Every structure is written in C-alpha cells, then in structure tokens.
Amino acid sequence: MDKYLLPEDDGLPARVFGAWTTEKLDYVHRYISMFETSMKEKPWRRRSYIDLYAGTGKYRAEENEDVHLGSALLALTTEHPFTHYYFVERDKDNLKVLKQRCQSATQKILFYEGDANQKVNEIVNEIIAIDKKKLPNQWSSLNLAFLDPDGLELEWETIETLAKVNKMDLIIYYSQFGLNLNLKNCYQTKSETTIDRFFGGNEWRRIFEKWKLKDSIAGIHRDLIDHYKSKLHSLGYVNVVEPETGVEPLMRTSKTKAPLYRLLFASKNELGHEFWKKVTRKDVWGQGRLL
Ligand SMILES: C[S@@+](CC[C@H](N)C(=O)[O-])C[C@H]1O[C@@H](n2cnc3c(N)ncnc32)[C@H](O)[C@@H]1O
C-alpha cells in the first residue's frame, strides 16, 4: 500500500486533533469492520460509504504528533472495502489533498466539492436510480453515511434526504459543546438559526425554555437527543426512541474532561443496532463504558 493510504506522515497537510478524535474514529472504524465483514458476501448490488464531511483523509494527534487515518481513508482501507465511496468536502484545498491520498485506491470513489447539505441530493438521487433498476438475483444497495462536521453544520433536511434511501445507516456527530455554546443566543434569535436547521424545526426551543429555568442546563442533552431520535424514528429508523445513553458515546476533552460531542446511530434494521451496541460497549482503550 502506498504511503498516502498508510497512517504515517506523507508530507501532505493533516489537521491536528485531540484524543477525542481517535476515540470517535475508533467507534466508526469498528462499526465499518463489523458491517463490511458481515455484509460482503451478500448479493447487495452495491455497498456504499458516504462521508459528507470527509476532511483530508488524515489527522495528526495533538498529544504525540502521530499521524492517523481519518474516516475517509479508514473506510477505504478497511479489510473488506465497500464497492463505492462518496466523499464530500467544502474546502477545496482539503478535497485536493484527499484526492491525492486516494489516487492509488482501486475502489470506485466519487468526489464532491461543496456544501454537504446540497451535494447530498446528487448522491441520494444516484443511489435511488441504481436501486430502481430491476436486476435479477441482486438486492438493493446497502449504504452507510458518516456525518462528521466541525460543529452544527449538519441540517435536518440532509438527514431527511438520506432517509429516502431504504438501506441507509447513519452515524451522526452531535455537537454537545456547540449546542451549549449557542443555545441561549439562538433561543433569543427569532429568525431561523443554525440550531433550528440542525433539529429541523423549533421544538428544541420549548425544551430549552423548560431547562433555562433550572440552575444548570447540563441535563438538557438527554431531552434534545430524545427529540432528535423521535424525529429519526418518524423517518423509519427503528429502535431509536428509548433513552439509551449507552449507545451515544460521549467524547470529552483530555485534560478537563469537558463534554465535546456524542455519536448518534440510526439504522432501519435491528442488526445495525446490534452491531452498534457491540461496538460502543468498549472504548478505544478497551475499557468498558459506563452507561
Ligand atoms: C471534523 S472534519 C471531518 C474529519 C473527517 N471525518 C476525518 O475523520 O478525517 C469536518 C470537515 O467538514 C468540512 N465541512 C465543514 N462544513 C461543511 C459543509 N457544509 N459541507 C461539506 N464539508 C464541510 C470541513 O472543511 C472539515 O474538513
């Protein structure tokens, strides 16, 4: 394998991230491995991985400067690769670097430069068109989307668009830190805000109204996540309504242990949930996680 696809310095740019990124990507990587190992022999017409916030393909660990693979390259170099990859990135320099790193990969990769919330339409239309074709002895396409923006850039409409595809598992970055920072300001803004677009409506404002009267809003995320999950449920995603905090791992800062973000998972299939539960039972350090 060439240096661009290996977790080593290849001379190209890599953003610096903390240990929380390694933890996040370990969950995603282990889910991909389980998903691909169990699905690779089945007659899916395609198995696609969609990374709407793809980055450059590598990052540098803050604590020791080691270079690691980012989500796009982890998915590309997994033991049993997907058949198709869709990488979206808004920053043209990041996309250029990612393309360079992917140049020796033999899988089918489609790159999109632009806003994920718009490019998702092209991707979903393509997958739906493939699914519509009648092909004997072949199942529909099987898809996994990882939605990993820097903050609150993911809009609910994007989730609705992805959910039009029958078999589309989702791993969603939920920015607890970003919400904590912006809830009050957005609540005071009457016009549509980033948080309205993230939740796809203004129900979150009623939740915030209830919590803002308390001494601390630290517990608000249970209610906000349950609200988000009930919306996922209405799109056909199963098993997402119970308040199972254990399946939404929380990543924290290394020193102060302040909450940063969670990963939410959605699948229309029970097996997907079984896999996610197995994956999130342990963290990257092999420690059992407290629920
Ligand atoms: C947290 S990084 C993704 C890291 C990547 N998952 C990895 O593991 O390497 C978020 C990326 O999303 C890109 N981005 C931010 N907003 C975007 C948008 N609206 N559409 C597409 N890309 C966006 C940023 O340029 C950045 O590279």
The ligand as a MOL file (V3000), in Angstrom:
LIG
                    3D

  0  0  0     0  0            999 V3000
M  V30 BEGIN CTAB
M  V30 COUNTS 27 29 0 0 0
M  V30 BEGIN ATOM
M  V30 1 C -14.2930 17.2410 11.6310 0
M  V30 2 S -13.7530 17.4340 9.9970 0 CHG=1
M  V30 3 C -14.0460 15.8400 9.3050 0
M  V30 4 C -12.9960 14.8930 9.6550 0
M  V30 5 C -13.1360 13.5730 8.9520 0
M  V30 6 N -14.3680 12.8910 9.3110 0
M  V30 7 C -11.9380 12.7250 9.3290 0
M  V30 8 O -12.1080 11.7970 10.1240 0
M  V30 9 O -10.8580 13.0000 8.8180 0 CHG=-1
M  V30 10 C -15.0310 18.3260 9.2280 0
M  V30 11 C -14.7850 18.6160 7.7610 0
M  V30 12 O -16.0040 19.0770 7.1810 0
M  V30 13 C -15.7350 20.1320 6.2930 0
M  V30 14 N -17.0040 20.9140 6.2290 0
M  V30 15 C -17.4840 21.7820 7.1310 0
M  V30 16 N -18.7140 22.2080 6.7440 0
M  V30 17 C -19.0030 21.5630 5.5950 0
M  V30 18 C -20.1290 21.5480 4.7400 0
M  V30 19 N -21.2010 22.3050 4.9890 0
M  V30 20 N -20.1200 20.7380 3.6750 0
M  V30 21 C -19.0390 19.9520 3.4080 0
M  V30 22 N -17.9260 19.9320 4.1790 0
M  V30 23 C -17.9150 20.7250 5.2580 0
M  V30 24 C -14.5620 20.8670 6.8990 0
M  V30 25 O -13.8290 21.5460 5.8940 0
M  V30 26 C -13.7620 19.7170 7.5250 0
M  V30 27 O -12.7830 19.2330 6.6410 0
M  V30 END ATOM
M  V30 BEGIN BOND
M  V30 1 1 1 2
M  V30 2 1 2 3
M  V30 3 1 2 10
M  V30 4 1 3 4
M  V30 5 1 4 5
M  V30 6 1 5 6
M  V30 7 1 5 7
M  V30 8 2 7 8
M  V30 9 1 7 9
M  V30 10 1 10 11
M  V30 11 1 11 12
M  V30 12 1 11 26
M  V30 13 1 12 13
M  V30 14 1 13 14
M  V30 15 1 13 24
M  V30 16 1 14 15
M  V30 17 1 14 23
M  V30 18 2 15 16
M  V30 19 1 16 17
M  V30 20 1 17 18
M  V30 21 2 17 23
M  V30 22 1 18 19
M  V30 23 2 18 20
M  V30 24 1 20 21
M  V30 25 2 21 22
M  V30 26 1 22 23
M  V30 27 1 24 25
M  V30 28 1 24 26
M  V30 29 1 26 27
M  V30 END BOND
M  V30 END CTAB
M  END
